[in-house]
Amino acid sequence: MPDAGCEEPESVAGACPRLRDTVPVRVLVVEDERRLAAAVKRGLEAEGFVVDLAHDGPTGLYLAREGGYDSVVLDIMLPGLSGYKICERLRAERNWVPVLILSAKDGEYDQADGLDLGADDYLTKPFSYVVLAARLRALLRRGAVPRPAVLRAGDLSLDPAARVVRRGSAVISLTAREFALLEYLLRRAGEVVPKAELLSHVWEATDEIADLNVVEVYAGYLRRKIDAPFGRHALRTVRGAGYLLAADGG
């Protein structure tokens, strides 16, 4: 995508607050299309970022590991090693550098795969430099937040990409809704999550069900699958507040 349908960097310089009078923010851009990579570099440098480029997967992985970058902008379709694999390997090594995937693959499953493998954000091509710079600033404000490829609470694990849940070595079969509920609770392990929050994130706005009681019903289903057969008590009701999934797995 040589032109990428992007606005020229010069047209957005000064459109957003730049990173002035601060420690330089170093960004690695891993993009095999050299013309586009150079354009992204110019656009981000116009916003005050310090940018390095890599044009293949192995080089991108090496620099992301060793370069001490504040953020990585990562294409998916790269020679030598895909962006998915780069992100997966970084997270497996507990390297939590913020990763923004920038890709022409705009399918919902492509985006879900990237996020499930540990990316922090996903932006599709064509894109706006204004939005790209703003997304990077948002990632930098959040910092290097852990996004493991496999979610864990003690011996309870959930792999979003493979759609597999285990208690120790035992595989647990869950429905799609049970899986979504457990995934959200695992991402907030150790915290009390209100029923209303669970309802809004796990049940789609188009669902006919809008009763908080449905959360109680599915919490019961989960307990019977992830706790009861193993003599555990991971999923706990906090009366008047919501639900808590014990960080140690119960």
Backbone bond lengths (Angstrom), bond angles and torsions (degrees), N, CA, C in turn:
res aa  C-N    CA-C-N  psi(-1)  N-CA   C-N-CA  omega(-1)  CA-C   N-CA-C  phi
1 M - - - 1.460 - - 1.520 109.20 -
2 P 1.303 119.51 76.75 1.439 121.42 -173.92 1.510 113.22 -57.97
3 D 1.355 117.36 -42.76 1.456 118.65 -176.71 1.517 112.56 -92.44
4 A 1.321 117.26 -28.02 1.468 124.51 175.62 1.505 113.30 60.79
5 G 1.339 118.88 1.09 1.452 120.46 179.63 1.500 113.02 64.35
6 C 1.341 118.25 26.75 1.455 121.84 -173.95 1.512 111.09 -95.63
7 E 1.280 116.16 154.26 1.443 120.62 172.15 1.521 108.95 -67.92
8 E 1.323 116.97 148.17 1.447 119.16 177.29 1.512 109.90 -68.24
9 P 1.333 117.72 140.59 1.458 121.03 -179.27 1.517 112.77 -54.26
10 E 1.363 116.37 -37.48 1.466 118.32 -176.68 1.519 112.53 -62.12
11 S 1.349 116.76 -26.12 1.454 119.54 -176.08 1.512 112.35 -76.26
12 V 1.349 117.24 -14.01 1.454 118.41 -177.66 1.513 112.01 -113.68
13 A 1.317 117.79 -5.46 1.457 118.87 178.68 1.516 109.49 -57.40
14 G 1.283 115.87 123.04 1.454 120.65 -179.83 1.507 113.41 88.19
15 A 1.367 118.16 -5.58 1.462 120.22 -179.33 1.510 111.34 -70.01
16 C 1.335 116.67 -29.09 1.456 121.82 178.86 1.518 108.22 -125.19
17 P 1.332 118.54 157.44 1.457 119.94 177.11 1.508 110.40 -58.54
18 R 1.311 117.82 130.12 1.452 121.68 178.73 1.512 110.11 -86.56
19 L 1.330 114.27 169.49 1.464 120.70 -178.94 1.521 108.73 -88.57
20 R 1.320 116.52 71.00 1.445 121.45 -176.40 1.518 110.90 -95.21
21 D 1.344 114.12 153.58 1.465 120.72 173.86 1.529 111.72 55.28
22 T 1.319 117.01 33.82 1.462 121.10 176.97 1.518 108.16 -132.55
23 V 1.339 116.24 171.28 1.452 120.17 173.21 1.526 107.94 -61.59
24 P 1.340 118.70 132.59 1.470 120.05 -178.41 1.526 112.02 -54.03
25 V 1.328 116.25 135.64 1.455 122.42 178.15 1.522 107.89 -96.31
26 R 1.332 116.91 118.23 1.457 122.78 -174.70 1.526 110.12 -97.68
27 V 1.327 114.61 125.98 1.460 121.56 -178.22 1.528 109.10 -122.80
28 L 1.323 115.94 134.29 1.454 121.85 173.42 1.522 108.70 -100.82
29 V 1.318 117.21 125.33 1.464 122.56 176.26 1.527 107.78 -108.15
30 V 1.334 116.56 119.06 1.468 121.98 179.73 1.524 107.38 -108.67
31 E 1.318 116.61 103.81 1.466 123.05 -173.08 1.527 108.41 -149.85
32 D 1.338 117.60 124.02 1.466 120.00 -176.01 1.517 113.71 -80.84
33 E 1.330 119.31 -21.92 1.452 121.78 176.36 1.541 107.99 -79.25
34 R 1.319 115.70 103.91 1.467 120.55 -168.77 1.522 113.27 -63.68
35 R 1.323 117.43 -36.92 1.463 119.32 179.25 1.524 110.88 -65.05
36 L 1.319 116.06 -43.84 1.459 119.60 178.21 1.532 110.74 -66.11
37 A 1.346 116.48 -41.88 1.464 119.79 179.26 1.526 110.83 -58.83
38 A 1.343 116.30 -42.81 1.462 119.76 179.21 1.525 111.18 -64.80
39 A 1.342 116.53 -37.14 1.464 119.92 178.64 1.525 111.13 -67.23
40 V 1.334 116.88 -41.38 1.466 120.26 177.09 1.529 110.13 -62.40
41 K 1.312 116.07 -41.74 1.466 120.48 178.42 1.524 110.54 -59.15
42 R 1.338 117.36 -47.29 1.469 120.44 179.59 1.530 110.80 -62.41
43 G 1.339 115.58 -43.26 1.458 118.68 -178.00 1.511 112.71 -63.34
44 L 1.336 117.05 -43.45 1.463 120.15 -179.33 1.526 111.39 -72.20
45 E 1.336 116.93 -36.28 1.466 118.84 177.28 1.521 111.16 -65.14
46 A 1.341 116.89 -31.68 1.457 120.01 175.23 1.519 112.09 -64.66
47 E 1.340 116.13 -23.51 1.467 121.23 178.08 1.527 112.30 -94.00
48 G 1.337 117.20 3.35 1.456 120.44 174.51 1.510 115.90 100.27
49 F 1.336 117.93 2.88 1.455 120.42 178.55 1.533 110.58 -82.64
50 V 1.316 115.88 153.07 1.462 122.04 170.19 1.518 106.90 -99.96
51 V 1.329 117.80 122.71 1.463 121.47 -167.47 1.528 111.39 -122.53
52 D 1.338 115.79 132.38 1.461 123.26 169.35 1.525 108.06 -114.22
53 L 1.339 115.72 153.77 1.458 120.99 -177.86 1.520 111.61 -118.83
54 A 1.333 115.19 147.41 1.462 122.90 167.80 1.517 106.32 -134.59
55 H 1.342 116.76 144.52 1.461 120.41 -173.69 1.521 114.05 -115.78
56 D 1.326 117.52 7.74 1.461 120.13 175.44 1.526 108.89 -149.37
57 G 1.336 115.10 163.71 1.453 120.29 -174.75 1.516 115.19 -62.97
58 P 1.330 119.59 -51.13 1.469 119.92 -178.57 1.527 113.38 -59.59
59 T 1.336 117.51 -41.03 1.457 119.92 177.85 1.526 110.29 -65.82
60 G 1.334 115.99 -41.71 1.462 119.74 178.80 1.510 111.99 -60.67
61 L 1.342 117.41 -43.31 1.456 120.87 178.97 1.520 110.81 -63.69
62 Y 1.325 117.26 -44.85 1.466 121.11 179.96 1.532 110.72 -59.45
63 L 1.335 117.36 -47.65 1.461 120.25 -178.31 1.536 111.46 -67.77
64 A 1.338 116.78 -38.55 1.466 119.58 178.89 1.526 110.63 -63.19
65 R 1.335 116.43 -35.00 1.465 120.78 178.32 1.526 111.87 -72.45
66 E 1.328 116.10 -43.16 1.460 120.57 -166.63 1.525 114.58 -105.79
67 G 1.328 118.39 -13.23 1.463 119.90 -168.46 1.506 116.63 -86.12
68 G 1.338 117.71 -10.59 1.455 119.39 179.68 1.519 113.69 64.50
69 Y 1.346 116.87 39.62 1.462 121.11 -177.80 1.524 111.46 -79.59
70 D 1.340 114.46 154.31 1.460 120.27 176.57 1.519 111.34 -82.81
71 S 1.332 117.45 -23.54 1.461 121.52 178.57 1.521 108.68 -161.61
72 V 1.344 115.17 157.51 1.462 121.79 178.25 1.522 108.41 -126.93
73 V 1.344 116.30 129.46 1.465 122.83 172.14 1.519 106.31 -102.85
74 L 1.336 116.37 121.36 1.460 120.69 -163.69 1.527 111.84 -128.84
75 D 1.342 116.05 121.56 1.462 120.48 170.67 1.529 108.36 -76.86
76 I 1.324 117.30 161.88 1.465 120.83 179.55 1.524 111.46 -93.02
77 M 1.324 116.67 -49.56 1.465 121.28 -173.87 1.524 109.03 -87.73
78 L 1.341 115.23 91.55 1.452 122.26 -176.05 1.519 110.25 -121.70
79 P 1.329 118.29 146.67 1.464 119.34 175.21 1.521 111.99 -69.74
80 G 1.315 115.81 138.79 1.457 120.76 175.12 1.505 115.39 90.90
81 L 1.325 117.49 -39.01 1.469 121.89 -177.67 1.522 107.71 -165.43
82 S 1.324 117.09 126.82 1.461 119.85 -175.87 1.523 111.49 -73.00
83 G 1.320 114.98 159.57 1.455 119.78 175.48 1.515 112.45 -60.68
84 Y 1.343 116.69 -35.01 1.461 120.04 176.14 1.526 110.24 -58.00
85 K 1.352 116.38 -47.14 1.463 120.48 -178.02 1.517 111.65 -66.08
86 I 1.332 116.68 -38.13 1.469 119.57 178.08 1.517 110.21 -60.36
87 C 1.331 116.32 -48.23 1.457 120.56 -178.68 1.521 110.61 -63.34
88 E 1.332 116.17 -43.93 1.462 120.68 -179.11 1.529 110.95 -61.00
89 R 1.323 117.57 -42.64 1.464 120.62 -178.80 1.518 111.65 -69.14
90 L 1.323 117.45 -39.86 1.462 119.63 177.67 1.530 110.63 -59.97
91 R 1.326 116.62 -45.44 1.467 119.72 -177.94 1.526 111.03 -69.40
92 A 1.332 117.59 -34.90 1.462 120.06 177.27 1.523 110.68 -63.59
93 E 1.330 116.46 -29.02 1.460 121.66 177.77 1.530 112.18 -88.10
94 R 1.334 116.34 5.75 1.463 123.13 -178.75 1.526 111.25 60.81
95 N 1.308 114.68 36.12 1.461 121.84 172.16 1.526 106.44 -95.76
96 W 1.324 116.91 112.06 1.465 121.74 -171.64 1.523 112.94 -103.66
97 V 1.340 117.89 22.99 1.462 119.85 176.75 1.529 108.44 -52.83
98 P 1.339 118.63 132.54 1.464 119.85 179.55 1.529 111.77 -59.74
99 V 1.328 115.91 129.39 1.466 122.16 -177.85 1.523 109.37 -118.64
100 L 1.326 115.83 126.04 1.460 121.99 172.77 1.519 107.36 -112.89
101 I 1.317 116.89 117.55 1.459 120.94 176.73 1.526 108.69 -82.35
102 L 1.340 115.47 129.42 1.460 122.44 179.05 1.524 106.44 -122.14
103 S 1.324 116.97 106.00 1.465 119.12 -168.31 1.522 112.04 -144.64
104 A 1.343 114.61 152.29 1.462 120.53 173.16 1.526 111.48 -78.06
105 K 1.338 117.90 -12.34 1.461 121.61 178.20 1.529 107.99 -76.61
106 D 1.329 115.57 105.56 1.457 119.54 -171.30 1.523 114.23 -109.45
107 G 1.333 117.07 11.28 1.460 119.26 178.33 1.521 111.54 -70.70
108 E 1.320 116.56 152.53 1.461 119.96 -178.03 1.526 111.51 -64.34
109 Y 1.337 117.23 -32.61 1.462 119.57 179.11 1.524 111.18 -74.26
110 D 1.341 117.18 -32.59 1.462 120.25 174.82 1.520 109.99 -61.21
111 Q 1.323 115.90 -45.45 1.457 120.30 -179.76 1.525 110.81 -66.37
112 A 1.326 116.50 -42.15 1.462 120.00 179.44 1.522 110.72 -62.26
113 D 1.349 116.70 -41.16 1.467 119.95 179.37 1.525 110.74 -61.05
114 G 1.329 116.76 -45.15 1.462 120.04 -179.97 1.511 112.73 -60.54
115 L 1.319 116.64 -45.08 1.467 120.84 -179.73 1.522 110.89 -69.26
116 D 1.327 117.00 -39.22 1.466 120.07 179.44 1.527 112.05 -65.10
117 L 1.324 116.79 -29.70 1.463 120.25 179.93 1.523 112.74 -82.99
118 G 1.344 116.53 -0.89 1.454 119.01 172.33 1.504 116.53 117.55
119 A 1.344 118.37 0.52 1.465 119.49 176.92 1.528 109.26 -67.42
120 D 1.329 115.62 152.17 1.463 121.00 -179.18 1.519 112.64 -92.62
121 D 1.339 116.95 -23.10 1.459 120.25 -179.08 1.516 108.41 -158.37
122 Y 1.336 116.34 163.65 1.466 122.09 -176.75 1.519 107.61 -143.87
123 L 1.320 116.74 124.01 1.464 122.27 179.51 1.524 107.58 -126.87
124 T 1.332 116.80 131.60 1.462 120.51 -177.15 1.527 111.48 -95.05
125 K 1.337 115.05 151.26 1.456 122.42 173.35 1.526 108.54 -88.79
126 P 1.327 118.62 143.60 1.465 128.53 -3.11 1.520 111.69 -69.57
127 F 1.323 115.82 156.58 1.453 120.18 -174.31 1.525 109.93 -140.25
128 S 1.306 115.19 169.58 1.459 122.89 176.74 1.520 109.28 -107.00
129 Y 1.327 116.90 135.97 1.469 119.32 176.70 1.522 111.30 -63.90
130 V 1.323 116.87 -31.17 1.469 120.14 176.92 1.521 109.66 -59.34
131 V 1.344 115.76 -46.77 1.461 120.06 -178.48 1.525 110.76 -69.94
132 L 1.328 117.79 -42.43 1.462 120.83 179.48 1.523 110.89 -58.38
133 A 1.323 117.53 -48.16 1.465 120.83 -179.95 1.523 111.05 -63.54
134 A 1.342 116.62 -39.89 1.468 120.04 -179.74 1.530 110.69 -67.06
135 R 1.346 117.06 -39.18 1.463 120.06 177.97 1.532 110.30 -63.32
136 L 1.329 116.73 -41.28 1.465 119.73 179.09 1.519 111.09 -64.60
137 R 1.330 117.08 -41.97 1.471 118.95 178.51 1.525 110.75 -62.38
138 A 1.348 116.32 -37.48 1.470 119.62 178.32 1.526 110.45 -64.14
139 L 1.344 117.47 -41.94 1.463 120.35 177.51 1.520 111.16 -62.63
140 L 1.310 116.62 -40.49 1.461 120.27 -178.61 1.526 111.19 -67.04
141 R 1.323 116.83 -33.58 1.477 119.29 177.52 1.525 110.56 -66.05
142 R 1.345 116.48 -35.67 1.462 119.80 179.69 1.518 111.83 -75.44
143 G 1.335 116.58 -28.20 1.456 120.14 -179.19 1.514 111.69 81.80
144 A 1.321 115.76 -172.72 1.464 122.32 -177.20 1.521 109.65 -80.74
145 V 1.323 115.75 82.03 1.468 121.94 -177.74 1.525 109.08 -83.02
146 P 1.333 118.33 129.57 1.464 119.46 177.96 1.525 112.36 -58.08
147 R 1.350 116.08 128.79 1.471 121.80 175.21 1.526 107.74 -133.42
148 P 1.329 116.93 71.25 1.469 118.76 -177.11 1.522 111.93 -62.81
149 A 1.329 115.41 146.86 1.467 120.04 178.25 1.521 110.75 -66.68
150 V 1.343 116.78 -32.07 1.466 121.86 176.31 1.523 107.92 -117.49
151 L 1.320 116.47 125.46 1.468 121.90 -179.71 1.522 108.75 -84.77
152 R 1.342 116.93 138.23 1.458 120.30 -176.45 1.524 111.62 -137.79
153 A 1.314 114.28 146.35 1.459 123.16 168.07 1.522 105.10 -141.82
154 G 1.322 116.31 99.73 1.459 119.69 -172.51 1.516 110.41 62.23
155 D 1.341 116.29 -129.01 1.463 118.98 179.86 1.527 112.74 -91.73
156 L 1.340 116.65 7.86 1.460 121.71 175.47 1.529 108.20 -91.53
157 S 1.332 117.02 123.69 1.456 120.18 -177.70 1.515 110.48 -133.55
158 L 1.333 114.65 151.25 1.463 121.93 178.56 1.519 107.71 -139.05
159 D 1.329 116.04 124.28 1.455 122.73 178.29 1.529 107.70 -104.64
160 P 1.357 118.39 103.81 1.468 119.85 -176.26 1.518 113.54 -62.56
161 A 1.337 117.86 -35.88 1.460 120.34 -177.63 1.526 111.69 -71.59
162 A 1.326 116.68 -44.57 1.469 120.82 -178.99 1.527 112.25 -84.11
163 R 1.338 116.88 -11.39 1.469 122.24 -178.80 1.528 111.02 59.21
164 V 1.334 115.64 46.47 1.468 121.34 -178.07 1.524 109.46 -124.93
165 V 1.329 115.59 134.53 1.465 122.53 175.29 1.523 107.98 -118.20
166 R 1.326 115.65 136.72 1.463 120.36 179.02 1.517 110.52 -134.92
167 R 1.327 114.71 147.72 1.473 122.26 166.33 1.524 103.89 -116.46
168 G 1.340 116.09 103.00 1.453 119.90 -169.53 1.516 108.88 66.10
169 S 1.321 117.69 -126.01 1.462 121.30 178.50 1.528 112.43 -94.60
170 A 1.345 116.99 -4.20 1.461 120.77 -177.64 1.527 110.40 -83.60
171 V 1.329 116.28 125.77 1.460 121.34 177.37 1.527 108.86 -81.63
172 I 1.339 116.15 134.07 1.462 122.32 -178.72 1.522 108.67 -111.16
173 S 1.318 116.80 127.03 1.465 122.05 179.43 1.529 109.90 -88.28
174 L 1.341 116.10 122.68 1.466 121.54 179.32 1.524 109.81 -124.48
175 T 1.314 116.35 151.47 1.461 120.37 170.96 1.530 108.35 -72.88
176 A 1.321 116.88 168.11 1.468 121.25 -179.41 1.531 110.85 -59.01
177 R 1.339 117.05 -40.27 1.463 119.63 -178.40 1.527 111.20 -71.68
178 E 1.321 116.72 -40.88 1.465 120.15 176.80 1.528 110.32 -61.63
179 F 1.327 116.31 -40.70 1.461 121.26 179.24 1.530 110.27 -61.95
180 A 1.339 116.55 -46.23 1.463 120.70 -179.04 1.530 111.05 -62.90
181 L 1.325 116.77 -39.80 1.461 120.41 179.26 1.518 110.81 -65.84
182 L 1.328 117.06 -45.32 1.459 120.10 179.41 1.529 110.94 -64.54
183 E 1.330 117.34 -40.41 1.466 120.07 179.94 1.535 110.26 -60.25
184 Y 1.329 116.91 -44.34 1.467 119.12 -179.09 1.526 110.68 -65.03
185 L 1.322 116.53 -41.52 1.465 119.54 179.74 1.529 111.38 -66.70
186 L 1.330 117.51 -37.50 1.462 120.31 178.35 1.523 111.42 -66.18
187 R 1.326 116.83 -35.85 1.468 119.51 177.81 1.526 111.31 -67.73
188 R 1.309 116.32 -18.15 1.474 121.75 178.70 1.534 110.88 -117.28
189 A 1.322 117.10 25.90 1.472 121.36 -175.89 1.515 111.04 -53.82
190 G 1.335 115.07 135.81 1.462 120.45 -179.11 1.515 113.49 87.87
191 E 1.331 117.70 -3.57 1.465 122.01 -179.98 1.527 109.92 -114.75
192 V 1.313 115.57 150.12 1.466 120.28 173.76 1.527 107.65 -83.34
193 V 1.333 116.56 123.28 1.463 121.82 -179.02 1.527 108.81 -110.63
194 P 1.334 118.36 120.48 1.467 120.41 -178.93 1.531 111.98 -62.96
195 K 1.327 115.17 150.51 1.463 120.16 178.57 1.529 111.37 -58.50
196 A 1.324 117.00 -41.08 1.467 120.49 -178.18 1.520 111.03 -61.95
197 E 1.316 117.13 -36.70 1.465 120.73 178.52 1.521 110.49 -67.50
198 L 1.317 116.56 -42.52 1.459 120.32 177.77 1.523 110.81 -62.47
199 L 1.319 116.43 -42.45 1.460 120.76 -179.59 1.524 110.66 -61.46
200 S 1.338 117.02 -43.16 1.462 120.29 -176.07 1.524 112.81 -72.46
201 H 1.344 117.35 -27.19 1.464 119.74 -177.40 1.521 113.54 -94.86
202 V 1.311 117.83 -28.91 1.467 120.64 -175.20 1.524 111.80 -97.24
203 W 1.327 117.11 -32.97 1.461 121.18 178.65 1.518 108.69 -102.51
204 E 1.327 117.08 128.17 1.452 121.22 -177.21 1.525 110.85 -67.29
205 A 1.331 114.06 154.08 1.468 119.00 -179.78 1.518 111.69 -62.38
206 T 1.338 116.80 -24.57 1.466 120.01 -179.42 1.525 112.84 -83.04
207 D 1.337 116.86 -9.79 1.459 119.03 179.45 1.517 110.18 -64.36
208 E 1.311 115.64 143.32 1.453 120.13 178.88 1.529 111.11 -69.95
209 I 1.331 115.86 -28.37 1.456 120.12 -177.24 1.520 109.78 -75.06
210 A 1.309 116.95 124.34 1.463 120.18 178.98 1.519 110.38 -136.15
211 D 1.314 116.16 21.60 1.450 122.36 -176.06 1.523 109.27 -100.06
212 L 1.325 116.61 130.13 1.466 120.22 179.38 1.525 111.99 -60.38
213 N 1.323 116.96 -21.82 1.469 119.64 179.82 1.518 112.13 -61.92
214 V 1.343 117.11 -25.72 1.459 119.15 -179.52 1.524 110.42 -65.06
215 V 1.336 116.91 -29.85 1.466 120.10 176.90 1.526 109.71 -65.15
216 E 1.335 116.67 -42.37 1.458 120.56 177.86 1.528 111.09 -61.17
217 V 1.325 116.17 -41.25 1.464 120.58 -179.28 1.526 109.87 -61.48
218 Y 1.323 116.83 -47.65 1.469 119.71 -177.12 1.518 112.13 -73.92
219 A 1.319 117.68 -28.55 1.467 119.74 172.98 1.528 109.22 -62.72
220 G 1.324 115.92 -38.42 1.460 119.94 176.36 1.521 112.24 -64.50
221 Y 1.332 115.82 -42.30 1.464 119.35 176.88 1.529 110.33 -58.64
222 L 1.330 116.22 -45.12 1.469 120.22 -178.54 1.521 111.53 -61.90
223 R 1.334 116.55 -45.26 1.474 119.80 -179.59 1.521 111.52 -57.10
224 R 1.334 115.72 -39.32 1.461 119.58 -178.21 1.529 112.26 -69.48
225 K 1.334 116.56 -15.91 1.467 119.75 -178.65 1.531 113.23 -106.67
226 I 1.338 117.75 -39.55 1.471 119.09 -174.64 1.523 113.08 -98.23
227 D 1.327 117.31 -16.99 1.468 120.49 -175.78 1.528 113.30 -115.87
228 A 1.331 116.61 -60.80 1.459 121.13 -170.31 1.531 114.16 -53.16
229 P 1.349 119.80 -45.58 1.477 118.24 -178.02 1.527 113.77 -67.44
230 F 1.326 116.53 -15.11 1.461 120.73 -175.33 1.531 112.90 -112.64
231 G 1.350 115.41 5.99 1.461 119.57 -179.51 1.517 113.04 64.57
232 R 1.324 117.09 33.63 1.465 122.10 -177.61 1.528 111.15 -110.67
233 H 1.343 113.81 169.89 1.465 120.10 178.64 1.529 108.05 -143.56
234 A 1.347 114.72 64.34 1.463 119.80 -176.31 1.526 112.41 -82.82
235 L 1.331 116.04 -43.26 1.461 120.35 -177.01 1.521 109.64 -90.88
236 R 1.322 115.56 112.85 1.459 121.31 -172.35 1.518 111.35 -118.03
237 T 1.328 115.10 141.82 1.455 121.16 174.26 1.511 109.37 -89.11
238 V 1.313 116.22 127.89 1.473 121.57 174.16 1.522 105.70 -106.97
239 R 1.318 115.73 102.51 1.463 120.86 -170.56 1.523 111.72 -56.73
240 G 1.329 113.57 131.24 1.460 120.02 179.04 1.512 113.66 78.36
241 A 1.341 117.79 -1.39 1.469 119.53 -176.37 1.528 112.02 -125.68
242 G 1.333 118.31 -46.40 1.452 120.06 -177.99 1.505 112.05 150.69
243 Y 1.331 116.50 -139.67 1.459 121.97 -177.74 1.523 111.05 -127.18
244 L 1.328 114.90 148.33 1.446 121.87 178.13 1.522 109.14 -130.14
245 L 1.336 115.97 128.92 1.455 120.67 173.31 1.525 107.38 -99.67
246 A 1.315 116.32 117.07 1.469 121.27 -175.31 1.527 110.52 -59.40
247 A 1.335 115.98 130.39 1.466 121.39 -177.42 1.531 111.80 -63.77
248 D 1.350 117.10 -24.19 1.463 119.85 179.57 1.516 112.40 -91.27
249 G 1.331 116.88 5.64 1.452 120.62 178.34 1.509 115.28 81.79
250 G 1.336 116.66 5.14 1.456 120.70 178.21 1.503 112.77 78.91
